[in-house]
Amino acid sequence: MTEYIITLLENYGFIKNGRMNNAQIEESTFSDLIGFCEEFSQITSYKNYNPETTIYTHSASLPLGGNRTPCSSLKCRVSKVKKMTQFAALVV
């Protein structure tokens, strides 16, 4: 995905010779920037990302989800991480 983003930046002239071209960014029109943002959002859309599915894909979803219930506070989430690392160390 990174190569697509770099290509998009180069196409808009925002990267030149491997470096950010701040002058081009500052001189871009509002509609050019909107067009760039629209293309960038399509490239980086989660719908285009197909992560590898394994038995561990959702192992951290519930303990670290950060929802309001049952564990949204930082103290609770840190506690969950410690428990998960202890479990992982035991399994490995």
N, C-alpha and C positions, 0 to 999 in steps of 0.2 A: 504494500500500500504506500510505503514511503516514496517509492519511485514515481508513483502517480502524482503525489503531492508536489514533489520537486519539479516534475514536468509541468504541472499546472502553474507553479510559481514562475518558471522560466517562460512559459507561453505568454504570461501577462507582463513579462519584463521585470518582475519583482526580484528575480535572481539573475545576475549577470556575471559570467566568469566565476561561478561558484560562490559568489558573495551577494549578500542582500543589496539591492539597488534602492536605497532609500529615496533617491530623487524621483524615480519612477513611481514609487508608492505615493509620494506627496503630490505629484503632478496628475495622478489618476483622477478621472471624473467620478462623481458619486455613482453613476450608472455602471462604470467599469468595476468599481469596488463591489457593488451589489451583484454584478454578474460573477465576479470571482467568488464571492461568498456563496452564491447559489451552487456553482460548480464544486466548490470545496465541500459543501455540505452533502452533495450527492456522492462524492468520492469517499468521504469519511463516514457515511451513514452506517449505522449498526446493521442495517438490512443487507449491506454488501459484505459484511464481515461474517465469515463462516468459521467459527472457532472449532478446533478439534474436539470431538465429543468422546470423553472417556468416562470411566466409572467415577472419576474424581471431579467431574465438571461442576457439580453443585455442592461439593462438600463444605464450602464456606458460606454458602448463601444464607442459611438460617442463622448460624451463630454470629455472623458479621453483617447482617442485612441493614442494621441501623434503623429499623422501623421503630415507631413509637412504643410498640409493645413487642415482646416483653423486655427488650434490652436496647435502649437507645442512648443511654448515658455513656460517656467515655470510660468511666470506671468499670461498668458492666462489660463493655466491648473488649477492654484490655484483659479483663478476667477471662473472657471466652477465648481470646487469642492464646493466653498462657495455657489454658486447658487443652486447646487444640495442639499446641506445640509439644506439650507433654505426651499427648496421645500419639502424635506423629513420631516422636523419639522412641516411644515404646514399640510401635509397630515396625519401625525401620530397624 
